[in-house]
């Protein structure tokens, strides 16, 4: 038995040694350095950090002497113009410039300028090189924590929405009634307007907070242009879930703060039930806007269209602004007050909070 086991072991060693002779190493492209931290922008005649003053043009200096990379790679989903030493070279979306060729043409130092007409968006600049990898190289699988979190969060929202629709169909359909957004008749939308702080409405506010929080996390994760910054890369689903519930709690608190502000100002103006009517319609605009943007994202994903989440954030703010304009005409038919008083009321309860929201998200 010992001799047989030794024979089998020897045969296995010989087989692996024989296969290793035919092992052809492959080359794979690896990132040597991400050049985004080097980005500069020209402001008042001086080069400053790009993060301090975003613009349509970025500059970076490349010292090619002793560089161990093979290529200078530039990639974007939108067209960019490449300038080298102030000379326009090419308009493209993806470039792989050979480092040796750049050394021969521009010596060991060059200044690169990149311009995009709509602002720098999803632009990557990297030094890369090809490295040999073994046939038996077994890299780690890509992290799918974010995708798993989105899947679980979407299922949870669908379950919660189904429960709301099953237990309170009238309330749910009132919130989703797009026709009533554009209705200026003097009437209460539903009996729930008069009980705006009831448990049924509070559950729907919680659903809105979860939906808005998920939309914000997705937008920040895929867009670098949003001014809202928080950690958007976790290595487990629990990290994303904790962040989701935390942001949802903050949004829910802001909604309650807006409701309290509307109640206080409506009491000062002596308008009974105006705050409930206004907040009900604001929640309707919020839900409809988020669902429309979510439908656009699903459609783009299904048709393999690249999504500009910064543009969608602008569209969301535009929808909320349109809702404020509609609210002005609704209250104009509802309350016997002058245009000046209505505008003053909306400035305190709609316009100023909306300006703060746009400032936080987009600037």
VENGI-V638989 format. One record per backbone hydrogen bond with DSSP energy under -0.5 kcal/mol. CO is the residue of the C=O (numbers start at 0). NH is the residue of the N-H. E is the energy in kcal/mol with one decimal. If there is no record, write none. Layout:
# VENGI-V638989
co->CO nh->NH e->E
co->CO nh->NH e->E
This chain:
# VENGI-V638989
co->0 nh->4 e->-2.6
co->1 nh->5 e->-2.3
co->2 nh->6 e->-2.1
co->3 nh->7 e->-2.4
co->4 nh->8 e->-2.3
co->5 nh->9 e->-2.4
co->6 nh->10 e->-2.3
co->7 nh->11 e->-2.3
co->8 nh->12 e->-2.3
co->9 nh->13 e->-2.3
co->10 nh->14 e->-2.3
co->11 nh->15 e->-2.5
co->12 nh->16 e->-2.2
co->13 nh->17 e->-2.4
co->14 nh->18 e->-2.5
co->15 nh->19 e->-1.9
co->16 nh->20 e->-0.8
co->17 nh->20 e->-0.7
co->17 nh->21 e->-0.6
co->18 nh->21 e->-1.0
co->19 nh->22 e->-0.9
co->21 nh->23 e->-1.0
co->22 nh->24 e->-0.7
co->25 nh->132 e->-3.9
co->27 nh->130 e->-2.6
co->29 nh->31 e->-0.6
co->29 nh->128 e->-2.2
co->32 nh->34 e->-0.6
co->32 nh->126 e->-2.6
co->33 nh->36 e->-0.5
co->34 nh->37 e->-1.6
co->35 nh->38 e->-1.8
co->38 nh->49 e->-1.4
co->39 nh->58 e->-2.7
co->40 nh->42 e->-0.6
co->40 nh->47 e->-2.6
co->42 nh->45 e->-1.4
co->45 nh->42 e->-3.1
co->45 nh->47 e->-0.5
co->47 nh->40 e->-2.3
co->48 nh->51 e->-0.8
co->48 nh->52 e->-0.9
co->49 nh->52 e->-0.7
co->54 nh->119 e->-1.2
co->55 nh->115 e->-2.3
co->57 nh->113 e->-2.6
co->58 nh->39 e->-2.5
co->59 nh->111 e->-3.0
co->60 nh->62 e->-0.5
co->61 nh->63 e->-0.7
co->61 nh->109 e->-1.8
co->63 nh->66 e->-1.8
co->69 nh->98 e->-2.4
co->70 nh->72 e->-0.6
co->70 nh->127 e->-2.4
co->71 nh->96 e->-2.6
co->72 nh->125 e->-2.6
co->73 nh->94 e->-2.7
co->74 nh->123 e->-2.8
co->79 nh->91 e->-2.3
co->80 nh->82 e->-0.5
co->80 nh->114 e->-1.9
co->81 nh->88 e->-3.3
co->81 nh->89 e->-0.9
co->82 nh->112 e->-3.1
co->83 nh->86 e->-1.4
co->86 nh->83 e->-2.4
co->89 nh->81 e->-2.8
co->91 nh->79 e->-2.6
co->92 nh->75 e->-2.3
co->94 nh->73 e->-2.3
co->95 nh->97 e->-0.5
co->96 nh->71 e->-2.8
co->97 nh->101 e->-1.9
co->98 nh->102 e->-2.2
co->99 nh->103 e->-2.0
co->100 nh->104 e->-1.7
co->101 nh->105 e->-3.0
co->102 nh->106 e->-1.2
co->105 nh->108 e->-1.1
co->107 nh->63 e->-2.5
co->107 nh->64 e->-0.9
co->109 nh->61 e->-2.8
co->109 nh->111 e->-0.5
co->110 nh->84 e->-3.1
co->111 nh->59 e->-2.1
co->112 nh->82 e->-3.1
co->113 nh->57 e->-2.3
co->114 nh->80 e->-2.5
co->115 nh->118 e->-1.8
co->123 nh->74 e->-2.2
co->124 nh->34 e->-2.6
co->125 nh->72 e->-2.9
co->125 nh->127 e->-0.5
co->126 nh->31 e->-3.0
co->126 nh->32 e->-1.7
co->127 nh->69 e->-2.1
co->127 nh->70 e->-2.7
co->128 nh->29 e->-3.0
co->130 nh->27 e->-2.6
co->132 nh->25 e->-2.3
co->133 nh->136 e->-1.6
co->136 nh->138 e->-0.6
co->143 nh->147 e->-2.5
co->144 nh->148 e->-2.4
co->145 nh->149 e->-2.5
co->146 nh->150 e->-2.2
co->147 nh->151 e->-2.5
co->148 nh->152 e->-3.0
co->149 nh->153 e->-2.4
co->150 nh->154 e->-2.2
co->151 nh->155 e->-2.3
co->152 nh->156 e->-2.4
co->153 nh->157 e->-2.4
co->154 nh->158 e->-2.4
co->155 nh->159 e->-2.5
co->156 nh->160 e->-2.7
co->157 nh->161 e->-2.4
co->158 nh->162 e->-2.2
co->159 nh->163 e->-2.2
co->160 nh->164 e->-2.6
co->161 nh->165 e->-2.3
co->162 nh->166 e->-2.5
co->163 nh->167 e->-2.6
co->167 nh->171 e->-2.3
co->168 nh->172 e->-2.5
co->169 nh->173 e->-2.0
co->170 nh->174 e->-2.1
co->171 nh->175 e->-1.5
co->173 nh->176 e->-0.9
co->175 nh->177 e->-1.1
co->177 nh->180 e->-1.1
co->177 nh->181 e->-0.7
co->178 nh->181 e->-1.1
co->179 nh->182 e->-0.9
co->181 nh->183 e->-0.5
co->184 nh->186 e->-1.4
co->189 nh->192 e->-1.2
co->190 nh->193 e->-0.6
co->191 nh->194 e->-0.5
co->192 nh->195 e->-0.6
co->194 nh->197 e->-1.7
co->197 nh->201 e->-2.3
co->198 nh->202 e->-2.0
co->199 nh->203 e->-1.4
co->200 nh->204 e->-2.3
co->201 nh->205 e->-2.1
co->202 nh->206 e->-1.9
co->203 nh->207 e->-2.4
co->204 nh->208 e->-2.4
co->205 nh->209 e->-2.2
co->206 nh->210 e->-2.4
co->207 nh->211 e->-2.8
co->208 nh->212 e->-2.4
co->209 nh->213 e->-2.2
co->210 nh->214 e->-2.1
co->211 nh->215 e->-2.2
co->212 nh->216 e->-2.4
co->213 nh->217 e->-2.3
co->214 nh->218 e->-2.2
co->215 nh->219 e->-2.5
co->216 nh->220 e->-2.1
co->217 nh->221 e->-1.8
co->218 nh->222 e->-1.2
co->235 nh->239 e->-1.2
co->236 nh->240 e->-2.7
co->237 nh->241 e->-2.6
co->238 nh->242 e->-1.9
co->239 nh->243 e->-2.5
co->240 nh->244 e->-2.4
co->241 nh->245 e->-2.0
co->242 nh->246 e->-2.6
co->243 nh->247 e->-2.3
co->244 nh->248 e->-2.2
co->245 nh->249 e->-1.9
co->246 nh->250 e->-2.6
co->247 nh->251 e->-2.7
co->248 nh->252 e->-2.1
co->249 nh->253 e->-2.1
co->250 nh->254 e->-2.3
co->251 nh->255 e->-2.2
co->252 nh->256 e->-2.1
co->253 nh->257 e->-2.3
co->254 nh->258 e->-2.3
co->255 nh->259 e->-2.5
co->256 nh->260 e->-2.2
co->257 nh->261 e->-2.4
co->258 nh->262 e->-2.5
co->259 nh->263 e->-2.3
co->260 nh->264 e->-2.6
co->261 nh->265 e->-2.4
co->262 nh->266 e->-1.7
co->263 nh->267 e->-1.8
co->264 nh->268 e->-1.9
co->265 nh->269 e->-0.9
co->265 nh->270 e->-2.4
co->269 nh->271 e->-0.7
co->270 nh->273 e->-0.8
co->272 nh->276 e->-1.9
co->273 nh->277 e->-2.8
co->274 nh->278 e->-2.8
co->275 nh->279 e->-2.3
co->276 nh->280 e->-1.7
co->277 nh->281 e->-2.3
co->278 nh->282 e->-2.5
co->279 nh->283 e->-1.8
co->280 nh->284 e->-2.4
co->281 nh->285 e->-2.5
co->282 nh->286 e->-2.6
co->283 nh->287 e->-2.6
co->284 nh->288 e->-2.4
co->285 nh->289 e->-2.2
co->286 nh->290 e->-2.5
co->287 nh->291 e->-2.4
co->288 nh->292 e->-2.4
co->289 nh->293 e->-2.5
co->290 nh->294 e->-2.4
co->291 nh->295 e->-2.1
co->292 nh->296 e->-2.2
co->293 nh->297 e->-2.3
co->294 nh->298 e->-2.3
co->295 nh->299 e->-2.6
co->296 nh->300 e->-2.5
co->297 nh->301 e->-2.3
co->298 nh->302 e->-1.9
co->299 nh->304 e->-3.2
co->300 nh->303 e->-0.8
co->306 nh->308 e->-1.0
co->307 nh->311 e->-1.8
co->308 nh->312 e->-2.0
co->309 nh->313 e->-1.7
co->310 nh->314 e->-2.3
co->311 nh->315 e->-2.4
co->312 nh->316 e->-2.1
co->313 nh->317 e->-2.3
co->314 nh->318 e->-2.3
co->315 nh->319 e->-2.0
co->316 nh->320 e->-2.0
co->317 nh->321 e->-2.3
co->318 nh->322 e->-2.1
co->319 nh->323 e->-1.7
co->320 nh->324 e->-1.8
co->321 nh->325 e->-2.5
co->322 nh->326 e->-2.1
co->323 nh->327 e->-1.4
co->324 nh->328 e->-1.4
co->325 nh->329 e->-2.1
co->326 nh->330 e->-2.7
co->327 nh->331 e->-1.7
co->328 nh->332 e->-1.3
co->329 nh->333 e->-1.0
co->330 nh->334 e->-3.0
co->334 nh->336 e->-1.7
co->337 nh->341 e->-2.2
co->338 nh->342 e->-2.6
co->339 nh->343 e->-2.4
co->340 nh->344 e->-2.5
co->341 nh->345 e->-2.5
co->342 nh->346 e->-2.2
co->343 nh->347 e->-1.6
co->344 nh->348 e->-1.8
co->345 nh->349 e->-3.0
co->345 nh->350 e->-2.8
co->346 nh->351 e->-2.2
co->349 nh->353 e->-1.9
co->350 nh->354 e->-2.6
co->351 nh->355 e->-2.2
co->352 nh->356 e->-2.2
co->353 nh->357 e->-2.5
co->354 nh->358 e->-2.4
co->355 nh->359 e->-2.3
co->356 nh->360 e->-2.3
co->357 nh->361 e->-2.6
co->357 nh->362 e->-0.6
co->358 nh->362 e->-1.1
co->360 nh->226 e->-2.0
co->360 nh->227 e->-0.5
